[in-house]
C-alpha cells in the first residue's frame, strides 16, 4: 500500500510545484468538463439530466461500437470509463490515490485515442493524448509534494 500512496518528491519544492500544474489542470478538466457530461456528478450540467453515478444514455452504444470485449459488456466499460474521467479526474486534481486513478485514466485514454479517435487523425486524438501523457507521468511519480497522498505518507509512513 505504501508504494501506491507515497509520491516521489523531487529535490526542490518548485520542481514539484511545476509538475503539479498539469496534474491539477488535467484533473479539473477531466472531472468538470469531460467526465461530468457522461457521468452523473453533483456538478454535471443540468441539461444532461443525469442522476448520481448514472452514465449518459448514448455512451454504452458508443462503447459497443469499439467491438470485441467492449461490445460484450458495453454498460460496464461505459460506466468504468465515465467513472475514471469524472471521479478519477477529481482524485487526480487533489492528488489522492493518484497512481490508482492515473492507471484508470491511462486505460480510458488509450481506448479513447486508439479505438475512438485514431481514424479521425492526430488533431482528434490530441485531448486524449494529453490526458494520457499526464496520467502516465502521475502513474510513475504520484502526486508529488502538492497532493493529499504526500500528506498521508508524511503522517502514516513518518517520511518526508
C-alpha positions as CSV (number, residue, x, y, z in Angstrom):
1,X,0.0,0.0,0.0
2,X,2.9,2.3,0.8
3,X,4.2,2.1,-2.8
4,X,0.8,3.1,-4.2
5,X,0.4,6.1,-1.9
6,X,3.9,7.5,-1.3
7,X,4.8,10.0,-4.1
8,X,8.3,10.6,-5.4
9,X,9.4,14.1,-4.4
10,X,11.9,16.0,-6.5
11,X,14.8,17.7,-4.8
12,X,13.2,21.2,-4.7
13,X,9.7,22.2,-3.9
14,X,9.4,24.4,-7.0
15,X,10.0,21.3,-9.2
16,X,7.1,19.5,-7.6
17,X,5.0,22.7,-8.0
18,X,5.7,22.9,-11.7
19,X,4.8,19.3,-12.2
20,X,1.6,19.7,-10.1
21,X,0.3,22.3,-12.5
22,X,-0.5,19.8,-15.4
23,X,-1.9,17.3,-12.8
24,X,-4.2,19.9,-11.3
25,X,-5.4,21.3,-14.6
26,X,-5.9,18.0,-16.3
27,X,-7.7,16.7,-13.2
28,X,-10.0,19.7,-13.2
29,X,-10.8,19.4,-16.9
30,X,-11.3,15.7,-16.7
31,X,-13.7,15.9,-13.8
32,X,-15.6,19.0,-14.6
33,X,-15.6,19.1,-18.4
34,X,-15.2,15.7,-19.9
35,X,-16.4,13.3,-17.2
36,X,-19.3,15.4,-15.9
37,X,-21.0,15.3,-19.3
38,X,-21.0,11.5,-19.4
39,X,-21.3,10.6,-15.7
40,X,-23.8,11.9,-13.1
41,X,-22.0,14.0,-10.6
42,X,-23.3,16.9,-8.4
43,X,-21.6,19.3,-10.9
44,X,-22.9,17.6,-14.1
45,X,-24.7,20.0,-16.5
46,X,-28.4,20.2,-15.7
47,X,-29.3,19.7,-19.4
48,X,-27.7,16.2,-19.3
49,X,-30.4,15.1,-16.8
50,X,-28.1,12.6,-15.1
51,X,-28.7,11.0,-11.7
52,X,-25.8,10.5,-9.3
53,X,-23.3,8.0,-10.9
54,X,-25.6,7.5,-13.9
55,X,-24.0,7.1,-17.4
56,X,-25.3,9.1,-20.3
57,X,-27.7,7.1,-22.4
58,X,-25.6,7.3,-25.5
59,X,-22.3,6.3,-24.0
60,X,-22.8,2.5,-23.8
61,X,-23.8,2.4,-27.5
62,X,-20.6,4.4,-28.3
63,X,-18.5,1.9,-26.4
64,X,-20.2,-1.1,-28.0
65,X,-19.0,0.2,-31.4
66,X,-15.4,-0.5,-30.5
67,X,-16.2,-4.2,-30.9
68,X,-14.6,-7.2,-29.1
69,X,-15.0,-7.3,-25.4
70,X,-16.4,-3.7,-25.5
71,X,-19.4,-5.0,-27.5
72,X,-19.9,-7.8,-25.0
73,X,-20.0,-5.6,-21.9
74,X,-20.7,-2.0,-23.1
75,X,-22.6,-0.9,-20.0
76,X,-19.7,-2.0,-17.7
77,X,-17.0,-0.4,-19.8
78,X,-19.0,2.8,-20.3
79,X,-19.5,3.1,-16.6
80,X,-15.8,2.4,-15.9
81,X,-14.7,5.0,-18.5
82,X,-17.1,7.7,-17.3
83,X,-16.2,6.9,-13.6
84,X,-12.5,7.2,-14.3
85,X,-13.0,10.5,-16.0
86,X,-15.4,12.2,-13.5
87,X,-14.3,10.7,-10.2
88,X,-10.7,9.9,-11.3
89,X,-10.3,13.5,-12.5
90,X,-11.4,14.8,-9.1
91,X,-8.9,12.5,-7.3
92,X,-6.1,13.5,-9.6
93,X,-7.0,17.2,-9.0
94,X,-6.5,16.9,-5.3
95,X,-3.7,14.3,-5.5
96,X,-5.5,11.5,-3.6
97,X,-4.8,7.8,-4.7
98,X,-3.0,9.4,-7.7
99,X,-1.4,6.2,-9.0
100,X,-4.6,4.2,-8.9
101,X,-6.7,6.7,-10.7
102,X,-3.9,7.5,-13.1
103,X,-3.9,3.9,-14.1
104,X,-7.7,4.0,-14.7
105,X,-7.3,7.2,-16.8
106,X,-4.4,5.7,-18.8
107,X,-6.6,2.8,-19.7
108,X,-9.6,5.0,-20.6
109,X,-7.5,7.4,-22.7
110,X,-5.8,4.5,-24.6
111,X,-9.3,3.3,-25.6
112,X,-10.3,6.9,-26.5
113,X,-7.2,7.5,-28.5
114,X,-6.8,4.2,-30.3
115,X,-10.3,2.9,-30.6
116,X,-12.4,6.1,-30.8
117,X,-10.3,8.9,-32.3
118,X,-7.4,7.2,-34.2
119,X,-9.3,7.0,-37.5
120,X,-10.1,10.8,-37.3
121,X,-6.4,11.8,-37.3
122,X,-4.0,13.4,-34.9
123,X,-6.0,16.6,-34.2
124,X,-8.9,14.5,-32.9
125,X,-6.5,12.5,-30.7
126,X,-4.8,15.4,-29.0
127,X,-7.0,15.8,-26.0
128,X,-6.9,12.1,-25.2
129,X,-3.1,12.0,-25.8
130,X,-2.6,15.0,-23.5
131,X,-4.5,13.3,-20.7
132,X,-2.7,10.0,-21.4
133,X,0.8,11.6,-21.1
134,X,-0.1,13.5,-17.9
135,X,-1.6,10.3,-16.4
136,X,1.4,8.3,-17.3
137,X,3.6,10.8,-15.5
138,X,1.4,10.7,-12.4
139,X,1.4,6.9,-12.5
140,X,5.1,6.9,-12.1
141,X,5.7,9.9,-9.8
142,X,2.4,10.1,-7.9
143,X,1.2,13.5,-6.7
144,X,4.5,15.0,-5.6
145,X,4.5,17.4,-2.6
146,X,1.3,19.1,-3.6
147,X,-1.3,16.4,-3.0
148,X,-3.2,14.5,-0.3
149,X,-1.0,11.4,-0.9
150,X,2.0,13.4,0.2
151,X,0.3,14.4,3.5
152,X,-0.9,10.8,4.1
153,X,2.6,9.4,3.5
154,X,4.2,12.0,5.8
155,X,1.7,11.3,8.6
156,X,1.5,7.5,8.4
157,X,4.8,6.5,7.0
158,X,6.9,9.0,9.0
159,X,8.8,10.1,6.0
160,X,9.5,13.4,4.2
